[in-house]
Amino acid sequence: MLELLVNPKKAERKPWQMFFIGLFYAALSMIFAKLVFASDPVLSKYVGIFIITFCVIFTMPFMYYTIKLEERKDIIYDGEYRLLKEHGKAIIAFLWLFLGFIIAFSIGYMALPEGENMFRAQIETFCQINRPDNFEGCINQYGLKTSSAVTGNFLRGAERVLSIFSNNIYVLIFTIVFSLIFGAGAIFILAWNATVISAAIGIFLKSDISQLPIGIIRYMIHGFPEVASYFMAALAGGILSTAIIRHDNRGEKFWAILGDVLMLIIAAMAILLLAALIEVFITPRVF
């Protein structure tokens, strides 16, 4: 039933509606994960992963049919600019969906009594990225306990840009691989990133929901281009996967599709570099 709420063609005509779909799916994911697993003494430690699982299940049909639609555009339309423009409609719809995830997960993290425990894995990821020199102290600060410590060097300037960019390239590669193996598989990585960003927003705002717009702006300045690049990579892998499944991997059609896939990947890498520069040199100056 949920997969009938929206279809790719409607989403591309009115992409803003995907924001409310994202809110709804993320809220349902948290409700189901909390009701089913939060009371279990063992599985309650992994509620954050189950939230991602439910979110992926809800979003999978839309992601799958959108990729199929974009693959058909590769056959119908000619010209790189026209194809980028057409794919851009899907990217915008995905970004609205992602924003809905971010806001719902952020509110859940800050408003729910057990928000920190529900997003335990996400907090640990945040600390490993932002406080590698004091990982254990970081997660203890946000209400979690650990017996292991991860240490690292604090990087600045160009070194930090390189570190962030290389880490994001790994995510980009996994996104392509996931979507190539299973067209809509990349939604797992994207939903995971949404929960990590939401936990970071909650940490930044110290669970003050009234300041949520500030937190959204703070992380979306570099987050939107970063996530847009992942969606581009997901489309690239999904388009190629669908083309192979539909036997469009022969003759001129295949080379046209392959050229579009390479164009999307190169554009995604360029946007990732831009996002890393913004994260290091612009976001800290604004906030």
Secondary structure by P-SEA (a helix, b strand, c coil): cccccccaaaaaacaaaaaaaaaaaaaaaaaaaaaccccccccccaaaaaaaaaaaaaaaaaaaaaaaaaaaaaaccccaaaaaaaaaaaaaaaaaaaaaaaaaaaaaaaccccccccaaaaaaaaaaacccccaaaaaaaacccccbbbbbbbbcaaaaaaaaaaaaaaaaaaaaaaaaaccccaaaaaaaaaaaaaaaaaaaacccccaaaaaaaaaaaaaaaaaaaaaaaaaaaaaaaaaaaacccccaaaaaaaaaaaaaaaaaaaaaaaaaaaacccccccc
